Amino acid sequence: MSTDLPESAVPPPSTGADESSSAPTRRTFIATSTAVGGAVVAGGLIGGTFSGSDEASAAQKPPSSRVTLTVNGTRRTVTVDNRTSLLDLLREDFGLTGSKKGCNAGACGACTVLVDGRRVNSCLTLAVRLEGTDVTTIEGLDKGGRLHPLQQAFIEEDAFQCGYCTPGQIMSGVGCIQEGHTGSPEEIREWMSGNICRCGCYTKIVRAVEQTAGRK
């Protein structure tokens, strides 16, 4: 006995028509999502939901501190970013550009200044750590318009060429003399070795320091 049914009695295979009528297609889903997303963004801008951006910017502002120090005999008080180096404070805030930015890594000595009479690389020294200190730069060496003896000796010995390293060399030389490390040319070279002269004026620099130390 045959169990075959006539074709008219067999239901046609599903085409997904019913499913498509009740579920969104990929194209309509993307279009709807884009429209909703745009509305949310626009609504946020118009409604002021981003009004907290100012607070966020303020929260990201780097910490700063108030510091008071004496520079070349003048007492100064300033609020600085805690990351500010003494070199940048001198050059950018105080306009004392005699101290030079060479390597900015403490390797060349062009930025040498005196802090409480001691030599420091100002590019590596944080300004906020100098509360109450006494800083001397190349601009503060002259007295009443008269050159410091070492400045005069540099001129007399022709101890410079391009001059870029000269302020740091002189400040280091002053510190070297004050520290008493001028017993011989070899000792001067050793204690001045942190200051680089790319023009190669080392012999004349040593001679200038030695000459000034002998005048004391």
N, C-alpha and C positions, 0 to 999 in steps of 0.2 A: 504493500500500500504506500503510495507516494505521500510524503509529508511536505513537499514543496508548496509554498504559498504563492499565489500570483503576485507579481511585482507591485500591483496596486495596494496589496495588503501589507507590504513591508515598509515600515516608516523610513523615510530618507535619513541619511546620516546627518548628525548635527553639524551645522555650519558656523555655530558660535554667534548667530544673529541675536539670539536672546541675551547672551552674555554681553555683547558689544552695546546693546541698547541700554543695559543697566550699569556697565562699568566704563570709565573713561578710557579712551585710547591713549597711546603714548604721546601723540601729538597734542591732544587736548590737555593732558596732564602737565606737559611742559609749559604750554601756553598759560594755563591757570596758575601754575607755580610762579612763573615770571611776573604775572600781573599782580599776584598777592604780595610777592616780595617787593615789587616797586611801590605798592601802596603802603607797605609797612615802613619802608625807608622814607618815603615822602611824608607820611604821617609823623614819623619821628622827628624829621627836620622841622616840619611846620609846628608840631606840638611842643617842640623844645625838649625832647627827651635827651638831646645831646648837650644840654646846658651844663652838665657836669664836666665838660671838656676843660673848662678853665681851672676847675679844682684839680683835675688830673695833671694839667700842665704845672700848676703850682706845686703839686706833690713831687713832680720830677725835677724841680729846681734844685741844683746842688747846694749842699749846706755851706754856709758862710760864717765867718767869725769877725769880731771886732778886735783889732790889734793896735797897740800903741808902742811906737819905737822912736828912737832918736836917730835921724839920718843926717850926717855931716853937721851935727850941732843943732839941728832943728827937730823939735818934737812933733811927731805926726801921728794922727789917729785915722785909721781907715778900715772899712769893712771889705773883706776880700773872700773870694771863693776859697774854701779850705785847701784846694789843690794848687793854688797859685804859688809859684816859686818866688823867692826873693828877687831873682833876676827880673822876672816879668813885672813884679811890683815896682821895682826901681825904674825900669824902662817905660812901662805902659802907664803906670799911675802917677809916678813922681817926675817923669820926664828926664831922668838921669840916664842918658844913653851912653855914657862913657864906658860902662861895663858892657862888654860885648857878648853876644850869643854866638858861640862857635859851634861846638859839637852838641851842646845841650844835654850832655851825658856825663859831665864831670871828668872828661879825659884830656881837655886841652888847656884849661886854666885861664881862658880869655875872660871869664866872668868873675875872677877872683876879687873879693872884697874883704874887709876886716869886720868881724863881729866881736865886739868887746876886745878888740886888739888882736884877735886870732884870725888867721887866714881861713876862708871857706870858699867853696865853689857855690856861688849864689844860684846856679841853675839847679842844684840838687837840694837846696835848703828851702823848706816850706816857710812861707812868710808868717803863718799863724803860730809858729813855734818861737817867734822872736819877740814876744811880749816883754817890754821893758829893757830891751838890749840897745846897744850903741853901735850903729853901722857906719862905717866910713868907706866911701867910694873914691874913685880917682878925682872926682870933682871937689872932694872935701880935703884934699891934701895941701893945697896952697893956703898960705896964711896972709890975709890982707893983700891978695893979688901977687904975692911972692911965691915962686915955685918951691916945692919941697926939694930938699937937697938931692934926692934920688932922681926926681924929674930933671933937675938941672944936669945931673951927671949923665943921664941918658942922652941929653942933647950934646954935651961935651964929648962923650965917647962915641957918638953916632950909633947908639945901641938899638937902632930900629931901621926897618926898611919900608914895608908896606904900612906898618903902624897898627894893624888890626889887633895883634896880641899885646901891644905895648901897655895899655891900661892894666891888664891882668898881670903882666910881667912886673910893672912898677909896684902894684899893690902886694904882690907876692914877695918882691924884694924888700919892701918896707917891713913886712911881717918877718922875713928872714933875719933882718938886721935886729929887730926888736927881740927876737927869740935867741939871738946870740949865736946864730949858725953861720958865722962869717970868718972862721979861723983860718981858712985857706981857700984857694979857688976850687979845690976838689970838694970841700964841704959845701960851698955855695952851690956848686953844680948839683950836688946830691939833694940839697934842700929846696932847690928851684926846679927839680926835674919834673914836677907836675905841670909846668908851664911850657907849652910847645911854641916854638917860633919856626914857622915853615920857611921863612926867609934865611934861616941859619945864622942869626946874629948872636949866637950863644956866647962867643968869646967876649964880645963887647958888652953884653948884658952882665956877665960875671964881673968884668972890669968895672962897670958902673956901680954895681953893688959893693964891690970891694973898696972902691974909692970913697963911696958914701959912708961905709962903715968905719973907714979910717979917720973920717972927719969928726966922728962923734966924740 
